Amino acid sequence: MKTIILFCFTLICSATFAQQHATSATKCQLPVEEILKAQSFEIDEPIAEKAKYVFFDMYKQLNFIYQLDANDPKRAEHINYFNIALQNANVLDLNISMFQEDIDFVTNLTP
């Protein structure tokens, strides 16, 4: 019984914290909370929740892009998802300047 509970707890923690922050691969090393503080809205406004998920998605896609081999067909898929996350950031009028080096890198990857 203890093993099952420990396994479930580990699984929940893994799912919660997976790819939701900077890794050594990304140029932007700020935690999402710091990125939210750099926005034009207060952190307790409803838009902050939407913005948080956009930033999580940006980090998730960037981590895949940096870690996948250049010839891996999944890399193009993650580049597309990253571009969708950028579009979502633009719709929400988010300050994404801290990701500029990462954006430039991804832009140079696309044909």
MMTF fields as JSON, N, C-alpha, C and O atoms, coordinates in Angstrom:
{
  "mmtfVersion": "1.0.0",
  "mmtfProducer": "UNKNOWN",
  "numBonds": 443,
  "numAtoms": 444,
  "numGroups": 111,
  "numChains": 1,
  "numModels": 1,
  "chainsPerModel": [1],
  "groupsPerChain": [111],
  "chainIdList": ["A"],
  "bondAtomList": [4, 2, 8, 6, 12, 10, 16, 14, 20, 18, 24, 22, 28, 26, 32, 30, 36, 34, 40, 38, 44, 42, 48, 46, 52, 50, 56, 54, 60, 58, 64, 62, 68, 66, 72, 70, 76, 74, 80, 78, 84, 82, 88, 86, 92, 90, 96, 94, 100, 98, 104, 102, 108, 106, 112, 110, 116, 114, 120, 118, 124, 122, 128, 126, 132, 130, 136, 134, 140, 138, 144, 142, 148, 146, 152, 150, 156, 154, 160, 158, 164, 162, 168, 166, 172, 170, 176, 174, 180, 178, 184, 182, 188, 186, 192, 190, 196, 194, 200, 198, 204, 202, 208, 206, 212, 210, 216, 214, 220, 218, 224, 222, 228, 226, 232, 230, 236, 234, 240, 238, 244, 242, 248, 246, 252, 250, 256, 254, 260, 258, 264, 262, 268, 266, 272, 270, 276, 274, 280, 278, 284, 282, 288, 286, 292, 290, 296, 294, 300, 298, 304, 302, 308, 306, 312, 310, 316, 314, 320, 318, 324, 322, 328, 326, 332, 330, 336, 334, 340, 338, 344, 342, 348, 346, 352, 350, 356, 354, 360, 358, 364, 362, 368, 366, 372, 370, 376, 374, 380, 378, 384, 382, 388, 386, 392, 390, 396, 394, 400, 398, 404, 402, 408, 406, 412, 410, 416, 414, 420, 418, 424, 422, 428, 426, 432, 430, 436, 434, 440, 438],
  "bondOrderList": [1, 1, 1, 1, 1, 1, 1, 1, 1, 1, 1, 1, 1, 1, 1, 1, 1, 1, 1, 1, 1, 1, 1, 1, 1, 1, 1, 1, 1, 1, 1, 1, 1, 1, 1, 1, 1, 1, 1, 1, 1, 1, 1, 1, 1, 1, 1, 1, 1, 1, 1, 1, 1, 1, 1, 1, 1, 1, 1, 1, 1, 1, 1, 1, 1, 1, 1, 1, 1, 1, 1, 1, 1, 1, 1, 1, 1, 1, 1, 1, 1, 1, 1, 1, 1, 1, 1, 1, 1, 1, 1, 1, 1, 1, 1, 1, 1, 1, 1, 1, 1, 1, 1, 1, 1, 1, 1, 1, 1, 1],
  "groupList": [{"groupName": "MET", "atomNameList": ["N", "CA", "C", "O"], "elementList": ["N", "C", "C", "O"], "formalChargeList": [0, 0, 0, 0], "bondAtomList": [1, 0, 2, 1, 3, 2], "bondOrderList": [1, 1, 2], "singleLetterCode": "M", "chemCompType": "L-PEPTIDE LINKING"}, {"groupName": "LYS", "atomNameList": ["N", "CA", "C", "O"], "elementList": ["N", "C", "C", "O"], "formalChargeList": [0, 0, 0, 0], "bondAtomList": [1, 0, 2, 1, 3, 2], "bondOrderList": [1, 1, 2], "singleLetterCode": "K", "chemCompType": "L-PEPTIDE LINKING"}, {"groupName": "THR", "atomNameList": ["N", "CA", "C", "O"], "elementList": ["N", "C", "C", "O"], "formalChargeList": [0, 0, 0, 0], "bondAtomList": [1, 0, 2, 1, 3, 2], "bondOrderList": [1, 1, 2], "singleLetterCode": "T", "chemCompType": "L-PEPTIDE LINKING"}, {"groupName": "ILE", "atomNameList": ["N", "CA", "C", "O"], "elementList": ["N", "C", "C", "O"], "formalChargeList": [0, 0, 0, 0], "bondAtomList": [1, 0, 2, 1, 3, 2], "bondOrderList": [1, 1, 2], "singleLetterCode": "I", "chemCompType": "L-PEPTIDE LINKING"}, {"groupName": "LEU", "atomNameList": ["N", "CA", "C", "O"], "elementList": ["N", "C", "C", "O"], "formalChargeList": [0, 0, 0, 0], "bondAtomList": [1, 0, 2, 1, 3, 2], "bondOrderList": [1, 1, 2], "singleLetterCode": "L", "chemCompType": "L-PEPTIDE LINKING"}, {"groupName": "PHE", "atomNameList": ["N", "CA", "C", "O"], "elementList": ["N", "C", "C", "O"], "formalChargeList": [0, 0, 0, 0], "bondAtomList": [1, 0, 2, 1, 3, 2], "bondOrderList": [1, 1, 2], "singleLetterCode": "F", "chemCompType": "L-PEPTIDE LINKING"}, {"groupName": "CYS", "atomNameList": ["N", "CA", "C", "O"], "elementList": ["N", "C", "C", "O"], "formalChargeList": [0, 0, 0, 0], "bondAtomList": [1, 0, 2, 1, 3, 2], "bondOrderList": [1, 1, 2], "singleLetterCode": "C", "chemCompType": "L-PEPTIDE LINKING"}, {"groupName": "SER", "atomNameList": ["N", "CA", "C", "O"], "elementList": ["N", "C", "C", "O"], "formalChargeList": [0, 0, 0, 0], "bondAtomList": [1, 0, 2, 1, 3, 2], "bondOrderList": [1, 1, 2], "singleLetterCode": "S", "chemCompType": "L-PEPTIDE LINKING"}, {"groupName": "ALA", "atomNameList": ["N", "CA", "C", "O"], "elementList": ["N", "C", "C", "O"], "formalChargeList": [0, 0, 0, 0], "bondAtomList": [1, 0, 2, 1, 3, 2], "bondOrderList": [1, 1, 2], "singleLetterCode": "A", "chemCompType": "L-PEPTIDE LINKING"}, {"groupName": "GLN", "atomNameList": ["N", "CA", "C", "O"], "elementList": ["N", "C", "C", "O"], "formalChargeList": [0, 0, 0, 0], "bondAtomList": [1, 0, 2, 1, 3, 2], "bondOrderList": [1, 1, 2], "singleLetterCode": "Q", "chemCompType": "L-PEPTIDE LINKING"}, {"groupName": "HIS", "atomNameList": ["N", "CA", "C", "O"], "elementList": ["N", "C", "C", "O"], "formalChargeList": [0, 0, 0, 0], "bondAtomList": [1, 0, 2, 1, 3, 2], "bondOrderList": [1, 1, 2], "singleLetterCode": "H", "chemCompType": "L-PEPTIDE LINKING"}, {"groupName": "PRO", "atomNameList": ["N", "CA", "C", "O"], "elementList": ["N", "C", "C", "O"], "formalChargeList": [0, 0, 0, 0], "bondAtomList": [1, 0, 2, 1, 3, 2], "bondOrderList": [1, 1, 2], "singleLetterCode": "P", "chemCompType": "L-PEPTIDE LINKING"}, {"groupName": "VAL", "atomNameList": ["N", "CA", "C", "O"], "elementList": ["N", "C", "C", "O"], "formalChargeList": [0, 0, 0, 0], "bondAtomList": [1, 0, 2, 1, 3, 2], "bondOrderList": [1, 1, 2], "singleLetterCode": "V", "chemCompType": "L-PEPTIDE LINKING"}, {"groupName": "GLU", "atomNameList": ["N", "CA", "C", "O"], "elementList": ["N", "C", "C", "O"], "formalChargeList": [0, 0, 0, 0], "bondAtomList": [1, 0, 2, 1, 3, 2], "bondOrderList": [1, 1, 2], "singleLetterCode": "E", "chemCompType": "L-PEPTIDE LINKING"}, {"groupName": "ASP", "atomNameList": ["N", "CA", "C", "O"], "elementList": ["N", "C", "C", "O"], "formalChargeList": [0, 0, 0, 0], "bondAtomList": [1, 0, 2, 1, 3, 2], "bondOrderList": [1, 1, 2], "singleLetterCode": "D", "chemCompType": "L-PEPTIDE LINKING"}, {"groupName": "TYR", "atomNameList": ["N", "CA", "C", "O"], "elementList": ["N", "C", "C", "O"], "formalChargeList": [0, 0, 0, 0], "bondAtomList": [1, 0, 2, 1, 3, 2], "bondOrderList": [1, 1, 2], "singleLetterCode": "Y", "chemCompType": "L-PEPTIDE LINKING"}, {"groupName": "ASN", "atomNameList": ["N", "CA", "C", "O"], "elementList": ["N", "C", "C", "O"], "formalChargeList": [0, 0, 0, 0], "bondAtomList": [1, 0, 2, 1, 3, 2], "bondOrderList": [1, 1, 2], "singleLetterCode": "N", "chemCompType": "L-PEPTIDE LINKING"}, {"groupName": "ARG", "atomNameList": ["N", "CA", "C", "O"], "elementList": ["N", "C", "C", "O"], "formalChargeList": [0, 0, 0, 0], "bondAtomList": [1, 0, 2, 1, 3, 2], "bondOrderList": [1, 1, 2], "singleLetterCode": "R", "chemCompType": "L-PEPTIDE LINKING"}],
  "groupTypeList": [0, 1, 2, 3, 3, 4, 5, 6, 5, 2, 4, 3, 6, 7, 8, 2, 5, 8, 9, 9, 10, 8, 2, 7, 8, 2, 1, 6, 9, 4, 11, 12, 13, 13, 3, 4, 1, 8, 9, 7, 5, 13, 3, 14, 13, 11, 3, 8, 13, 1, 8, 1, 15, 12, 5, 5, 14, 0, 15, 1, 9, 4, 16, 5, 3, 15, 9, 4, 14, 8, 16, 14, 11, 1, 17, 8, 13, 10, 3, 16, 15, 5, 16, 3, 8, 4, 9, 16, 8, 16, 12, 4, 14, 4, 16, 3, 7, 0, 5, 9, 13, 14, 3, 14, 5, 12, 2, 16, 4, 2, 11],
  "groupIdList": [1, 2, 3, 4, 5, 6, 7, 8, 9, 10, 11, 12, 13, 14, 15, 16, 17, 18, 19, 20, 21, 22, 23, 24, 25, 26, 27, 28, 29, 30, 31, 32, 33, 34, 35, 36, 37, 38, 39, 40, 41, 42, 43, 44, 45, 46, 47, 48, 49, 50, 51, 52, 53, 54, 55, 56, 57, 58, 59, 60, 61, 62, 63, 64, 65, 66, 67, 68, 69, 70, 71, 72, 73, 74, 75, 76, 77, 78, 79, 80, 81, 82, 83, 84, 85, 86, 87, 88, 89, 90, 91, 92, 93, 94, 95, 96, 97, 98, 99, 100, 101, 102, 103, 104, 105, 106, 107, 108, 109, 110, 111],
  "secStructList": [7, 2, 2, 2, 2, 2, 2, 2, 2, 2, 2, 2, 2, 2, 2, 2, 2, 6, 6, 7, 1, 7, 7, 6, 6, 7, 1, 7, 7, 7, 7, 2, 2, 2, 2, 2, 2, 6, 1, 1, 1, 7, 6, 6, 1, 2, 2, 2, 2, 2, 2, 2, 2, 2, 2, 2, 2, 2, 2, 2, 2, 2, 2, 2, 2, 2, 2, 1, 7, 6, 6, 7, 2, 2, 2, 2, 2, 2, 2, 2, 2, 2, 2, 2, 2, 2, 2, 2, 2, 2, 2, 6, 6, 7, 7, 7, 4, 4, 4, 2, 2, 2, 2, 2, 2, 2, 2, 2, 2, 7, 7],
  "xCoordList": [0.82, 0.0, 0.868, 0.589, 1.922, 2.82, 3.475, 3.673, 3.806, 4.439, 3.503, 3.933, 2.248, 1.273, 1.097, 1.055, 0.995, 0.841, 2.08, 1.962, 3.259, 4.497, 4.592, 5.0, 4.211, 4.219, 3.265, 3.631, 2.062, 1.079, 1.578, 1.428, 2.162, 2.698, 3.816, 3.859, 4.708, 5.801, 5.271, 5.768, 4.286, 3.681, 3.037, 3.199, 2.316, 1.67, 2.717, 2.578, 3.743, 4.813, 5.518, 5.839, 5.758, 6.429, 5.592, 6.106, 4.323, 3.431, 3.29, 3.183, 3.29, 3.116, 4.321, 4.163, 5.514, 6.712, 7.461, 8.469, 7.003, 7.701, 7.647, 6.568, 8.796, 8.93, 8.221, 7.808, 8.069, 7.378, 8.339, 7.928, 9.578, 10.57, 11.768, 11.868, 12.644, 13.855, 14.735, 14.77, 15.44, 16.476, 17.78, 17.79, 18.847, 20.131, 20.156, 21.026, 19.214, 19.184, 18.65, 19.079, 17.728, 17.108, 17.984, 18.703, 17.91, 18.658, 17.999, 18.686, 16.675, 15.942, 15.943, 15.459, 16.474, 16.606, 15.704, 15.847, 14.784, 13.906, 12.81, 12.272, 12.478, 11.304, 10.038, 10.02, 9.0, 7.754, 7.201, 6.625, 7.37, 6.879, 7.558, 6.915, 8.855, 9.578, 9.119, 9.023, 8.84, 8.35, 6.988, 6.706, 6.151, 4.837, 4.952, 4.143, 5.943, 6.145, 6.576, 6.399, 7.137, 7.599, 6.477, 6.709, 5.277, 4.16, 3.479, 3.741, 2.608, 1.928, 0.724, 0.075, 0.426, -0.713, -0.214, 0.927, -1.083, -0.753, -0.829, -1.595, -0.052, 0.048, -1.24, -1.432, -2.131, -3.377, -4.561, -5.692, -4.315, -5.375, -5.643, -4.753, -6.864, -7.202, -6.31, -6.06, -5.836, -4.973, -3.654, -3.025, -3.237, -1.972, -2.01, -0.998, -3.168, -3.289, -3.107, -2.417, -3.715, -3.558, -2.107, -1.541, -1.52, -0.139, 0.816, 1.774, 0.55, 1.403, 1.462, 2.535, 0.321, 0.297, 0.967, 1.555, 0.882, 1.592, 3.095, 3.809, 3.579, 5.019, 5.459, 6.541, 4.638, 4.954, 5.081, 6.001, 4.151, 4.179, 5.41, 6.021, 5.774, 6.972, 8.206, 9.015, 8.345, 9.483, 9.457, 10.487, 8.288, 8.176, 8.649, 9.448, 8.167, 8.536, 10.014, 10.697, 10.51, 11.94, 12.823, 13.832, 12.45, 13.25, 13.313, 14.372, 12.181, 12.192, 13.054, 13.849, 12.902, 13.641, 15.144, 15.888, 15.584, 17.021, 17.555, 18.709, 16.744, 17.242, 17.146, 17.893, 16.238, 16.094, 17.192, 17.679, 17.56, 18.542, 17.993, 16.786, 18.878, 18.468, 17.72, 16.891, 17.986, 17.332, 16.069, 15.397, 15.745, 14.564, 13.301, 13.142, 12.402, 11.178, 10.272, 9.459, 10.405, 9.591, 10.002, 9.218, 11.217, 11.7, 10.859, 10.52, 10.52, 9.683, 8.304, 7.716, 7.803, 6.503, 6.558, 5.641, 7.637, 7.777, 8.027, 7.627, 8.679, 8.853, 7.489, 7.223, 6.624, 5.268, 4.501, 3.816, 4.608, 3.932, 4.491, 3.749, 5.796, 6.393, 5.851, 5.563, 5.714, 5.157, 3.709, 3.286, 2.953, 1.584, 1.607, 0.788, 2.537, 2.662, 3.02, 2.527, 3.871, 4.203, 2.973, 2.768, 2.169, 0.929, -0.005, -0.63, -0.1, -0.92, -0.394, -1.171, 0.924, 1.528, 1.199, 0.941, 1.209, 0.871, -0.592, -0.926, -1.467, -2.898, -3.12, -3.943, -2.391, -2.519, -1.686, -1.711, -0.954, -0.084, 0.934, 1.106, 1.605, 2.592, 3.96, 4.316, 4.711, 6.096, 6.938, 7.118, 7.446, 8.251, 9.696, 10.421, 10.104, 11.454, 12.543, 13.639, 12.24, 13.239, 13.507, 14.478, 12.654, 12.822, 13.454, 13.523, 13.916, 14.359, 15.476, 15.448, 16.447, 17.529, 16.991, 17.426, 16.048, 15.44, 14.603, 14.636, 13.86, 13.042, 13.93, 13.624, 15.024, 15.967, 16.536, 16.657, 16.881, 17.422, 16.415, 16.762, 15.169, 14.133, 13.84, 13.616, 13.841, 13.588, 14.652, 14.35, 15.875, 16.952, 16.878, 17.496, 16.137, 15.987, 14.967, 15.079, 13.983, 12.913, 13.393, 14.104, 13.006, 13.481, 12.86, 13.157],
  "yCoordList": [-1.192, 0.0, 1.262, 2.222, 1.243, 2.393, 2.627, 3.769, 1.548, 1.652, 2.315, 3.153, 1.95, 2.536, 4.026, 4.837, 4.376, 5.788, 6.579, 7.679, 6.036, 6.705, 6.874, 7.927, 5.829, 5.904, 6.989, 7.778, 7.036, 8.054, 9.456, 10.371, 9.626, 10.925, 11.355, 12.509, 10.44, 10.737, 11.08, 12.003, 10.357, 10.609, 11.987, 12.714, 12.343, 13.659, 14.77, 15.766, 14.608, 15.624, 15.745, 16.852, 14.644, 14.672, 15.405, 16.224, 15.115, 15.764, 17.247, 18.058, 17.598, 18.992, 19.844, 20.97, 19.328, 20.126, 19.872, 20.53, 18.953, 18.605, 19.753, 20.25, 20.167, 21.134, 22.451, 23.109, 22.853, 24.097, 25.169, 26.116, 25.022, 25.976, 25.93, 25.071, 26.853, 26.888, 25.688, 25.189, 25.243, 24.237, 24.863, 25.997, 24.142, 24.684, 24.899, 25.605, 24.297, 24.43, 25.793, 26.31, 26.371, 27.627, 28.822, 28.823, 29.837, 31.074, 31.855, 32.386, 31.927, 32.591, 31.679, 30.549, 32.159, 31.35, 31.833, 31.388, 32.734, 33.278, 32.283, 31.603, 32.194, 31.396, 32.085, 33.301, 31.316, 31.854, 32.962, 33.931, 32.829, 33.853, 35.203, 36.25, 35.172, 36.407, 36.999, 38.217, 36.129, 36.597, 37.256, 38.284, 36.668, 37.253, 38.621, 39.512, 38.784, 40.085, 41.161, 42.35, 40.764, 41.715, 42.129, 42.891, 41.631, 41.933, 43.238, 43.776, 43.728, 44.999, 44.856, 45.852, 43.658, 43.418, 42.899, 42.457, 42.961, 42.438, 40.913, 40.337, 40.279, 38.823, 38.144, 36.955, 38.885, 38.283, 38.545, 38.185, 39.163, 39.38, 38.072, 37.23, 37.899, 36.652, 36.36, 35.196, 37.385, 37.165, 36.496, 35.834, 36.664, 36.074, 34.55, 33.917, 33.966, 32.507, 32.035, 31.045, 32.73, 32.382, 32.583, 31.756, 33.679, 33.982, 32.921, 32.536, 32.459, 31.443, 30.198, 29.634, 29.777, 28.582, 28.823, 27.906, 30.036, 30.36, 30.247, 29.681, 30.783, 30.705, 29.271, 28.869, 28.497, 27.076, 26.377, 25.587, 26.671, 26.043, 26.484, 25.673, 27.75, 28.226, 27.478, 27.011, 27.367, 26.63, 25.168, 24.601, 24.572, 23.157, 22.956, 22.059, 23.777, 23.627, 23.951, 23.256, 24.998, 25.337, 24.2, 23.879, 23.595, 22.488, 21.341, 20.745, 21.028, 19.982, 20.401, 19.606, 21.63, 22.107, 22.025, 21.555, 22.483, 22.467, 21.05, 20.781, 20.151, 18.817, 17.826, 16.849, 18.068, 17.135, 17.356, 18.471, 16.289, 16.346, 17.182, 17.204, 17.861, 18.739, 17.993, 18.593, 16.72, 15.936, 15.23, 14.565, 15.365, 14.708, 15.379, 16.59, 14.626, 15.229, 15.843, 16.715, 15.397, 15.964, 17.401, 18.169, 17.753, 19.103, 20.144, 21.179, 19.886, 20.812, 20.951, 22.033, 19.858, 19.884, 20.802, 21.588, 20.695, 21.538, 23.007, 23.914, 23.229, 24.608, 25.207, 26.364, 24.417, 24.895, 25.191, 26.21, 24.311, 24.536, 25.774, 26.52, 25.984, 27.181, 28.437, 29.431, 28.392, 29.537, 29.801, 30.956, 28.756, 28.923, 29.576, 30.449, 29.162, 29.782, 31.257, 32.085, 31.596, 33.005, 33.786, 34.926, 33.18, 33.83, 34.056, 35.11, 33.073, 33.219, 34.336, 35.079, 34.451, 35.531, 36.889, 37.855, 36.959, 38.212, 38.574, 39.746, 37.574, 37.822, 38.394, 39.291, 37.88, 38.367, 39.623, 40.173, 40.071, 41.243, 41.102, 42.001, 39.949, 39.654, 40.19, 40.261, 40.561, 40.968, 39.69, 38.991, 39.399, 38.184, 38.536, 37.712, 39.743, 40.196, 39.327, 39.205, 38.726, 37.88, 36.586, 35.884, 36.272, 35.094, 35.43, 34.563, 36.663, 37.102, 36.234, 35.91, 35.858, 34.993, 33.636, 33.093, 33.092, 31.815, 31.963, 31.099, 33.048, 33.297, 33.424, 32.857, 34.166, 34.32, 32.963, 32.674, 32.14, 30.803, 29.974, 29.366, 29.951, 29.153, 29.712, 28.95, 31.023, 31.655, 31.243, 31.04, 31.121, 30.714, 29.233, 28.81, 28.452, 27.031, 26.789, 25.83, 27.659, 27.439, 27.82, 28.811, 27.031, 27.305, 28.559, 28.915],
  "zCoordList": [0.0, 0.0, 0.0, -0.719, 0.816, 0.859, -0.498, -0.915, -1.175, -2.484, -3.486, -4.279, -3.455, -4.378, -4.097, -5.022, -2.844, -2.472, -2.872, -3.41, -2.619, -2.994, -4.507, -4.997, -5.245, -6.694, -7.195, -8.067, -6.661, -7.069, -6.744, -7.553, -5.58, -5.194, -6.144, -6.571, -6.471, -7.394, -8.781, -9.427, -9.229, -10.532, -10.583, -11.563, -9.542, -9.486, -9.467, -10.179, -8.673, -8.618, -9.961, -10.394, -10.61, -11.911, -12.941, -13.703, -12.963, -13.93, -13.636, -14.556, -12.384, -12.003, -12.361, -12.831, -12.149, -12.325, -13.626, -13.887, -14.434, -15.667, -16.672, -16.993, -17.16, -18.244, -17.991, -18.945, -16.76, -16.472, -15.971, -15.301, -16.287, -15.831, -16.771, -17.647, -16.566, -17.386, -17.079, -15.954, -18.097, -17.901, -18.384, -18.862, -18.26, -18.702, -20.213, -20.724, -20.928, -22.382, -22.837, -23.868, -22.084, -22.517, -22.177, -21.178, -23.026, -22.763, -21.632, -20.761, -21.642, -20.566, -19.344, -19.408, -18.256, -17.048, -15.907, -14.768, -16.213, -15.18, -14.812, -15.686, -13.532, -13.15, -13.66, -13.85, -13.877, -14.413, -13.505, -13.998, -12.212, -11.289, -11.548, -11.472, -11.852, -12.156, -13.494, -13.644, -14.449, -15.748, -15.569, -16.184, -14.733, -14.475, -13.808, -14.068, -12.961, -12.304, -13.291, -13.023, -14.423, -15.438, -16.397, -17.336, -16.161, -17.053, -16.634, -15.558, -17.501, -17.254, -16.318, -15.996, -15.888, -15.0, -13.661, -13.531, -12.683, -11.352, -11.374, -12.145, -10.545, -10.548, -10.082, -10.333, -9.403, -8.941, -9.877, -9.552, -11.025, -12.005, -12.761, -12.874, -13.278, -13.992, -15.198, -15.509, -15.871, -17.037, -16.644, -17.47, -15.399, -14.946, -15.029, -15.329, -14.767, -14.849, -16.289, -16.534, -17.235, -18.645, -19.077, -19.793, -18.638, -18.998, -18.455, -19.125, -17.252, -16.643, -17.526, -17.739, -18.034, -18.874, -20.226, -20.8, -20.729, -21.978, -21.747, -22.575, -20.628, -20.338, -20.075, -20.504, -19.378, -19.182, -20.526, -20.739, -21.434, -22.749, -23.539, -24.235, -23.439, -24.127, -23.636, -24.437, -22.316, -21.764, -22.196, -22.562, -22.152, -22.536, -23.969, -24.24, -24.877, -26.283, -26.497, -27.249, -25.844, -25.974, -25.484, -26.112, -24.374, -23.852, -24.85, -25.045, -25.484, -26.514, -27.7, -28.201, -28.146, -29.323, -29.089, -29.95, -27.922, -27.635, -27.448, -27.781, -26.926, -26.605, -27.76, -27.8, -28.694, -29.813, -30.849, -31.036, -31.505, -32.577, -33.732, -33.973, -34.435, -35.532, -36.629, -37.314, -36.814, -37.862, -37.383, -38.172, -36.124, -35.57, -36.106, -35.948, -36.732, -37.289, -36.222, -36.529, -34.977, -33.905, -33.587, -33.031, -33.938, -33.656, -34.391, -33.816, -35.646, -36.426, -35.789, -35.782, -35.262, -34.579, -33.357, -33.12, -32.587, -31.393, -31.766, -31.036, -32.883, -33.364, -33.687, -33.362, -34.326, -34.616, -33.334, -33.245, -32.34, -31.06, -30.356, -29.717, -30.478, -29.881, -30.557, -29.889, -31.876, -32.596, -32.195, -32.138, -31.92, -31.426, -30.05, -29.762, -29.203, -27.876, -28.013, -27.247, -28.98, -29.22, -29.671, -29.254, -30.511, -30.945, -29.761, -29.655, -28.875, -27.677, -26.786, -26.186, -26.703, -25.919, -26.536, -25.818, -27.852, -28.521, -28.327, -28.149, -28.36, -28.133, -26.74, -26.558, -25.76, -24.387, -24.129, -23.029, -25.142, -25.049, -23.92, -23.096, -23.904, -22.87, -23.243, -24.419, -22.239, -22.416, -22.496, -21.499, -23.683, -23.873, -24.227, -24.784, -23.907, -24.253, -23.621, -24.168, -22.474, -21.818, -22.588, -22.306, -23.553, -24.391, -25.74, -26.611, -25.934, -27.254, -27.833, -29.02, -27.024, -27.534, -27.977, -28.992, -27.217, -27.583, -28.851, -29.727, -28.944, -30.134, -31.365, -32.414, -31.241, -32.359, -32.775, -33.965, -31.798, -32.089, -32.877, -33.89, -32.412, -33.071, -34.458, -35.399, -34.591, -35.891, -36.906, -38.082, -36.455, -37.368, -37.74, -38.717, -36.979, -37.295, -38.4, -39.163, -38.475, -39.449, -40.834, -40.997, -41.843, -43.224, -43.817, -44.957]
}
